[in-house]
Amino acid sequence: MGILENLLAGALHLVVVAIDVVAFFFIVRLLVARWPIAWLKALDGAGTPLVDGLYETLGKRVGVASFHGASKALIAMLVLLALGAIRMALMVVVP
């Protein structure tokens, strides 16, 4: 493989890692909503800017005035499903 192929493969691997990080923080947010344990709250605090920013972006795209409670959890699960599908597609493309 040449340098360009390696750079492209490396960039796609970084995208897969970024998707995993986003999925991790969404799962932590769902777990904190169910079981508010101190160390989970600390992890949720670390991922709050990312998750809240994605909620805000989704709210603008969907056109819903506000998300709260169960609707946030449902949207988070749908985002996780979409991220999983994207990750699987990238894993097929990038061995």
C-alpha positions in Angstrom: 0.0 0.0 0.0 1.1 3.5 -0.8 1.2 6.5 1.5 -2.2 7.8 0.3 -3.9 4.5 0.9 -2.4 4.4 4.4 -3.5 7.9 5.2 -7.0 7.2 4.0 -7.2 4.0 6.0 -5.8 5.8 9.1 -8.4 8.6 8.7 -11.2 6.1 8.4 -10.0 4.3 11.5 -10.0 7.6 13.4 -13.6 8.1 12.3 -14.5 4.6 13.7 -12.8 5.5 17.0 -14.7 8.8 17.1 -18.0 7.0 16.6 -17.1 4.6 19.4 -16.4 7.5 21.8 -19.8 9.2 20.9 -21.6 5.9 21.4 -19.8 5.4 24.8 -21.0 8.8 26.1 -24.5 8.2 24.9 -24.6 4.9 26.7 -23.2 6.6 29.8 -26.0 9.2 29.6 -28.6 6.4 29.4 -27.1 4.6 32.3 -26.9 7.7 34.5 -30.6 8.3 33.7 -31.4 4.8 35.0 -28.8 4.5 37.8 -27.3 7.7 39.1 -24.1 6.4 40.5 -21.3 8.8 41.4 -18.6 7.5 39.0 -21.2 7.3 36.2 -22.1 10.9 36.9 -18.5 11.9 36.6 -18.2 10.2 33.2 -21.4 11.8 32.1 -20.0 15.2 33.2 -17.0 14.6 30.9 -19.2 13.8 28.0 -21.9 16.4 28.6 -20.7 19.0 26.0 -20.6 16.3 23.3 -24.0 14.7 24.1 -25.8 18.0 24.8 -24.4 19.4 21.5 -25.7 16.5 19.6 -29.1 16.7 21.3 -29.2 20.4 20.4 -28.2 19.6 16.8 -30.9 16.9 16.6 -33.5 19.3 18.0 -32.7 21.8 15.3 -32.8 19.2 12.5 -36.0 17.5 13.7 -37.7 20.7 14.5 -38.8 19.7 18.0 -38.9 22.6 20.5 -37.3 20.6 23.4 -36.4 17.1 24.3 -36.9 15.8 27.8 -37.1 12.6 29.7 -38.1 9.5 27.8 -37.9 11.3 24.4 -34.2 12.1 25.0 -33.5 8.4 25.8 -35.4 7.3 22.7 -33.4 9.8 20.6 -30.2 8.6 22.2 -31.0 5.0 21.3 -31.8 5.9 17.8 -28.5 7.8 17.5 -26.7 4.7 18.9 -28.4 2.6 16.3 -27.4 4.9 13.5 -23.8 5.1 14.8 -23.7 1.3 14.9 -24.9 1.1 11.3 -22.3 3.7 10.2 -19.6 1.8 12.1 -20.5 -1.5 10.6 -20.4 0.0 7.1 -17.0 1.5 7.8 -15.7 -1.8 9.1 -16.7 -3.4 5.8 -14.9 -0.7 3.8 -11.8 -0.6 6.1 -10.5 -4.0 7.0 
